[in-house]
Amino acid sequence: MRFSILSVLFSLLCAGQIAAEPAPAPRWAVAVFPSGTEFRIEVAADPVTRARGYMYREEVPSDQGMLFLFDTTGRHGFWMKNCKVELDIIWLDEKLEVVHIAHEQPPCAADGECPTIAPMQAARYVLEVAGGRAAAEGLETGAQIVVLSEPSIP
């Protein structure tokens, strides 16, 4: 099972590497939390989609998220610039185990102050979901996220 998870992520990462700007239409996958809850996740695998993230979106449905794929493991920082909703930011290692969670991160202040949010440990992937969802699902450091496959887009 782990091989298929990693092969899906590798395929999605490779697809993002050859993408020309502007970013292609989003790619989608399904992530399963330890609680059994499934999230339809948009995959941000290239610099343009990673930089844009959830900017300017009015909402993040409770059953959706965004998975950021990085070329290397590191302490990838995030900020909430131009975000309109609270987000939980979940950093994952190469095995998709949770290494850090920043719960209910608010949008940046109207005065322009926008701090960077960084994990305590290095990570390879970052998953963002609607603010409060990680706690509601009982997600904790060390938990395993499973990425299944790309569903068809409705």
C-alpha positions in Angstrom: 0.0 0.0 0.0 2.8 2.4 0.9 4.4 1.9 -2.5 1.1 2.8 -4.3 0.8 5.9 -2.1 4.3 7.1 -2.9 4.0 6.2 -6.6 0.8 8.4 -6.8 2.7 11.3 -5.1 5.7 10.8 -7.3 3.6 10.9 -10.4 1.8 14.0 -9.3 5.1 15.7 -8.4 6.6 14.8 -11.8 3.6 16.2 -13.6 4.1 19.5 -11.7 7.7 19.7 -12.7 7.1 19.8 -16.4 4.2 22.2 -16.2 4.6 25.5 -18.1 3.2 28.7 -16.6 0.4 29.6 -16.1 -0.3 26.6 -13.9 -2.4 23.8 -15.5 -5.8 22.9 -14.2 -5.6 21.5 -10.7 -5.0 17.9 -10.1 -7.0 16.0 -7.5 -6.5 13.1 -5.2 -8.2 11.6 -2.1 -6.6 11.7 1.4 -7.8 9.6 4.3 -7.2 10.7 7.9 -6.7 8.1 10.6 -10.3 8.8 11.7 -11.4 7.3 8.3 -12.6 10.7 7.0 -11.9 11.2 3.3 -10.9 14.6 1.9 -10.9 15.5 -1.8 -7.5 17.3 -2.2 -6.3 19.6 -4.8 -2.6 19.0 -5.6 -0.2 22.0 -5.7 2.8 20.5 -7.4 4.4 23.4 -9.3 5.7 26.8 -8.1 2.7 28.7 -9.4 0.0 26.6 -7.7 2.1 26.3 -4.5 2.5 30.1 -4.3 -1.2 30.7 -5.0 -2.5 28.1 -2.6 -5.9 29.1 -1.1 -5.5 32.8 -1.8 -8.7 34.8 -2.6 -11.0 31.8 -2.0 -14.1 32.6 0.0 -14.4 29.1 1.6 -12.7 25.8 2.0 -15.4 23.0 2.1 -15.0 20.8 5.2 -14.4 17.7 3.0 -11.6 19.3 0.8 -8.0 20.3 1.2 -4.9 21.2 -0.7 -1.7 19.1 -0.8 1.6 20.9 -1.5 4.3 18.7 -3.0 7.9 19.9 -2.6 11.1 18.7 -4.4 13.0 18.5 -1.1 12.4 17.9 2.5 12.8 21.1 4.5 11.1 23.5 7.0 8.7 24.9 4.4 7.1 28.1 5.7 3.6 29.3 4.9 1.8 32.5 5.3 -1.8 33.5 5.0 -1.4 36.4 2.6 -4.6 37.1 0.6 -6.4 34.2 2.3 -9.9 34.8 3.4 -10.5 31.8 5.6 -8.8 30.1 8.6 -6.8 27.0 7.7 -5.2 24.1 9.5 -1.7 23.6 8.1 -0.3 20.1 8.4 3.3 19.2 7.6 4.0 15.6 6.5 7.3 13.7 6.1 8.2 11.4 3.2 6.1 8.6 4.7 3.1 11.0 5.0 3.3 11.0 8.8 2.3 14.2 10.5 5.3 16.1 11.9 3.6 19.4 12.8 0.2 21.0 12.8 -0.6 24.7 12.9 -4.2 24.9 14.0 -6.8 27.5 12.8 -4.4 29.9 11.3 -6.2 33.2 10.6 -5.9 35.3 7.5 -3.2 38.1 7.6 -4.1 41.3 9.4 -5.6 44.2 7.4 -2.6 46.3 8.4 -0.4 44.1 6.2 1.3 42.2 9.0 1.7 38.6 7.7 4.0 36.3 9.7 5.5 33.1 8.2 4.3 29.9 9.9 7.0 27.3 10.0 7.0 23.7 11.3 9.2 22.5 14.2 10.6 19.7 12.0 11.4 19.3 8.4 8.7 18.0 6.1 8.3 17.0 2.4 4.6 17.7 2.0 2.0 20.1 3.4 -1.7 19.6 3.6 -4.1 22.4 4.3 -7.7 21.9 5.3 -10.4 24.2 6.7 -9.6 25.6 10.1 -10.6 23.3 12.9 -10.8 20.1 10.8 -7.5 18.6 12.1 -8.7 18.9 15.8 -12.2 17.7 14.8 -10.7 14.6 13.3 -8.4 14.0 16.3 -5.3 14.4 14.1 -2.1 14.5 16.0 1.7 14.5 15.4 2.8 11.0 14.3 -0.5 10.1 12.6 -0.4 8.6 9.2 -2.3 10.2 6.2 -3.1 7.9 3.3 -3.3 9.3 -0.2 -5.4 7.0 -2.4 -5.7 8.1 -6.0 -6.9 10.7 -8.3 -10.7 10.7 -8.6 -12.4 11.9 -11.7 -13.3 15.6 -11.6 -17.1 16.2 -11.6 
